Amino acid sequence: MTILESLSPRSLEAPESGIVELVNYARGRDGLIPLWVGEGDLPTPAFISEAAARALAAGETFYTWQRGIPELRAALARYYTRHFGTTLPAEHFYVVGSGMQAIKLAIEALTSPGDDVVYLTPAWPNFSAAAALSGARPIAVPLEFAEGRWQLDLERLEAAITPKTRVLFVNTPSNPTGWTAARQDLADLLAIARRHGLWIMADEIYALYHYAGGRAPSFLDVMEDGDRVVFVNSFSKNWSMTGWRVGWIVAPPEMGQVIENLIQYSTSGVPQFLQKGAVAALDEGDDFVRSNVEKAARNRDLLCDRLIATNRVETLKPDGALYAFLKIDGVTDSRLAALDIVDRTGVGLAPGTAFGPGGERFMRACFLRDSRQVEAAAERLAGYISAR
């Protein structure tokens, strides 16, 4: 028996990231414009980094609260009051080691091996892979794509629910499509969850990246006491903190000990000095977030207008999130196209094949970068598309 043959089948079935494959293929090339991963080009702002550095210098390097330091949980409660109009006390918030860990721990808390989890595709691939690694069965329900826009088919979604279904995962605004649920969509999804006794896992990480103005609709706008909704989120996108690996869960206080135990047996908590930086992000970072959203809106228009003008790209400007999801005439295998595009143009795109059913003919471009880079990428891509 070889080393690989001796490993667990579940670990061997963990898929390679189709996004990381492209990044590894072309990382470090001269003149590269990397639009393939979901992050901007700005480092973490100084007021956040300096708060963490002060805490580190002060010796805040010991074991700390598993659920998050009280200051950060209180800051999360204030953030939700400002942006979501809630009055949730700090007991609803749990600090974890990234949005990815928030998803993984929520799956562990809500499912048992053999349970089904229903999610909308195209989707960020890490959710379905995390569910499968936990022994659950991810069930994809494709959004409908027509005339450049993505739409939710509630009947198709409800038809995918079986007696084994435990969780409905909803990411809105969506990575990669930019689909953004209306308030009525969320009310309808919540009604389906109530009818079938399901948990909703709500990934609202892009809620403030909403180009109609204000934040995007949230399940917090339609849910009532007793509804089974868990929110997963991260500091990554709003405050340019992707490398920090700090996230949070919003969940009923009754789940507190369960979540604490799951944190204990995975990471045993987030370093306290990092949490002090996260407090600064929440309490002092609203202006920075607004500037990021304004930057994304400008670049969305710049990129989409240029590519739509080729008359060979089918897409509309996304309603939310950080991505243009592009259907280019003649592209049938987006993985091969992404490899060809980065070789010929130096623009790194994420292939739609990485995002599950419905994404195979699409390419994802993250536009939260310097406008000059986005403009240069748009020109390179337009030239490539026109020459096909």
Long-range contacts (C-beta under 8 A, 24 or more apart in sequence): 10-132, 10-133, 10-135, 11-133, 13-132, 14-129, 14-132, 14-133, 15-125, 15-129, 17-125, 17-126, 17-354, 18-125, 18-335, 18-350, 18-351, 18-353, 18-354, 18-355, 19-125, 19-350, 19-351, 19-354, 21-335, 22-338, 22-339, 22-342, 22-348, 22-349, 22-350, 22-351, 23-348, 25-339, 25-342, 26-342, 26-343, 26-348, 29-342, 29-346, 31-346, 32-342, 32-346, 32-347, 32-348, 33-346, 33-347, 33-348, 33-369, 33-373, 33-376, 33-377, 33-380, 34-348, 35-347, 35-348, 35-349, 35-350, 35-365, 35-366, 35-367, 35-369, 35-374, 35-377, 36-338, 36-348, 36-349, 36-350, 36-364, 36-365, 36-366, 37-350, 37-366, 38-175, 38-236, 38-237, 38-242, 38-322, 38-323, 38-366, 39-236, 39-237, 39-240, 39-242, 39-366, 39-368, 40-240, 40-292, 40-295, 40-322, 40-366, 40-368, 40-369, 41-368, 41-369, 41-370, 41-373, 42-240, 42-292, 43-240, 44-239, 44-240, 44-241, 44-243, 44-244, 44-277, 45-239, 45-240, 45-285, 45-288, 47-280, 47-284, 47-285, 48-239, 48-241, 48-277, 48-278, 48-280, 48-281, 48-284, 48-285, 49-277, 50-280, 51-276, 51-277, 51-279, 51-280, 52-273, 52-274, 52-276, 52-277, 52-280, 53-273, 54-276, 55-272, 55-273, 55-276, 55-277, 56-273, 60-272, 60-273, 60-276, 61-271, 61-272, 61-273, 62-272, 63-268, 63-269, 64-269, 64-270, 64-271, 64-272, 64-275, 65-269, 66-260, 66-263, 66-264, 66-268, 66-269, 67-94, 67-95, 67-256, 67-259, 67-260, 67-263, 68-93, 68-94, 68-95, 68-248, 68-269, 68-270, 68-275, 69-95, 69-272, 69-275, 69-276, 69-279, 71-275, 71-276, 71-279, 72-275, 72-276, 72-278, 72-279, 72-282, 75-278, 75-279, 75-282, 75-283, 76-248, 76-250, 76-282, 78-282, 78-283, 79-282, 80-220, 80-250, 82-286, 83-207, 83-208, 83-215, 84-215, 84-218, 84-220, 84-221, 85-220, 86-220, 88-250, 89-253, 91-253, 91-256, 92-250, 92-251, 92-252, 92-253, 93-248, 93-249, 93-250, 94-248, 94-249, 94-250, 94-251, 94-256, 94-259, 94-260, 94-263, 95-246, 95-247, 95-248, 95-269, 95-270, 95-275, 95-278, 96-246, 96-247, 96-248, 96-249, 96-263, 96-267, 96-270, 97-245, 97-246, 97-247, 97-266, 97-267, 97-270, 98-234, 98-236, 98-245, 98-246, 98-247, 99-203, 99-205, 99-232, 99-233, 99-234, 99-236, 99-247, 100-126, 100-130, 100-234, 100-247, 101-245, 101-247, 101-266, 101-267, 102-232, 102-233, 102-234, 102-247, 102-248, 102-249, 103-127, 103-130, 103-201, 103-203, 103-232, 104-130, 104-133, 104-134, 104-266, 105-249, 105-259, 105-262, 105-263, 105-266, 106-201, 106-230, 106-232, 106-249, 106-251, 107-131, 107-134, 107-136, 107-167, 107-201, 108-134, 108-262, 109-230, 109-251, 109-255, 109-258, 109-259, 109-262, 110-166, 110-167, 110-199, 110-201, 110-230, 111-135, 111-136, 111-166, 111-167, 112-136, 112-166, 114-164, 115-164, 115-165, 115-166, 115-167, 116-161, 116-162, 116-164, 116-165, 116-166, 117-165, 117-166, 117-167, 117-168, 117-169, 117-201, 118-157, 118-160, 118-161, 118-165, 118-167, 118-168, 118-169, 119-168, 119-169, 119-170, 119-171, 120-152, 120-157, 120-169, 120-170, 120-171, 120-174, 120-179, 121-355, 121-356, 121-357, 121-358, 121-359, 122-176, 122-177, 122-325, 122-352, 122-355, 122-356, 122-357, 122-358, 122-359, 122-362, 123-171, 123-174, 123-175, 123-176, 123-355, 123-356, 124-171, 124-175, 124-176, 124-355, 125-354, 125-355, 125-356, 127-169, 127-171, 127-203, 128-356, 131-169, 136-166, 136-167, 137-164, 139-165, 140-356, 140-357, 142-357, 142-358, 143-174, 143-177, 143-179, 143-358, 145-327, 145-358, 147-316, 148-314, 148-315, 148-316, 149-316, 150-174, 150-177, 150-178, 150-179, 151-179, 152-179, 152-181, 152-185, 154-188, 154-189, 154-192, 157-189, 157-192, 158-192, 158-196, 161-192, 161-196, 161-198, 165-196, 165-198, 166-198, 166-199, 167-198, 167-199, 167-200, 167-201, 168-192, 168-193, 168-198, 168-199, 168-200, 168-201, 169-200, 169-201, 169-203, 170-200, 170-201, 170-202, 170-203, 170-219, 171-203, 171-204, 171-205, 172-202, 172-203, 172-204, 172-206, 172-216, 172-217, 172-320, 173-206, 173-207, 173-209, 173-210, 173-216, 173-318, 173-319, 173-320, 173-321, 174-206, 174-320, 174-321, 175-205, 175-206, 175-321, 175-322, 175-323, 176-321, 176-323, 176-325, 176-350, 176-352, 176-355, 176-359, 176-362, 176-364, 177-318, 177-321, 177-323, 177-325, 178-317, 178-318, 178-319, 178-320, 178-321, 178-323, 178-324, 178-325, 179-318, 179-319, 179-320, 180-210, 180-216, 180-217, 180-318, 180-319, 180-320, 180-321, 181-216, 181-217, 182-217, 183-217, 183-221, 183-222, 185-217, 186-217, 186-218, 186-219, 186-221, 186-222, 187-222, 190-219, 190-222, 190-223, 190-227, 190-229, 193-227, 193-228, 194-227, 198-228, 199-228, 199-229, 199-230, 200-227, 200-228, 200-229, 200-230, 201-230, 201-231, 201-232, 202-229, 202-230, 202-231, 202-232, 203-231, 203-232, 203-233, 204-231, 204-233, 205-232, 205-233, 205-234, 205-236, 205-237, 206-237, 206-320, 206-321, 206-322, 208-238, 208-289, 208-293, 209-237, 209-292, 209-293, 209-296, 209-320, 209-321, 209-322, 210-293, 210-319, 210-320, 211-297, 211-300, 211-317, 211-318, 211-319, 211-320, 212-319, 216-319, 216-320, 230-255, 235-278, 235-281, 237-322, 237-368, 238-281, 238-285, 238-288, 238-289, 238-292, 239-281, 239-285, 239-288, 239-289, 240-288, 240-292, 241-277, 241-278, 241-281, 244-274, 244-277, 244-278, 246-270, 246-274, 246-275, 246-278, 292-368, 295-368, 295-371, 296-322, 296-367, 296-368, 298-371, 299-367, 299-368, 299-369, 299-371, 299-374, 300-324, 300-367, 302-367, 302-371, 302-374, 302-375, 302-378, 303-365, 303-367, 303-374, 303-377, 303-378, 306-375, 306-378, 306-379, 306-381, 306-382, 307-378, 307-381, 307-382, 307-385, 309-382, 310-382, 310-385, 310-386, 312-385, 312-386, 312-388, 313-385, 322-366, 322-367, 322-368, 323-364, 323-365, 323-366, 323-367, 324-364, 324-365, 324-367, 325-352, 325-359, 325-362, 325-363, 325-364, 326-362, 326-363, 326-364, 326-365, 327-361, 327-362, 328-361, 328-363, 328-385, 328-388, 329-385, 329-388, 330-388, 331-361, 331-363, 332-360, 332-361, 333-360, 334-359, 334-360, 334-361, 334-362, 334-363, 337-363, 338-363, 341-381, 341-384, 344-384, 345-380, 345-381, 345-383, 345-384, 346-380, 347-377, 347-380, 347-381
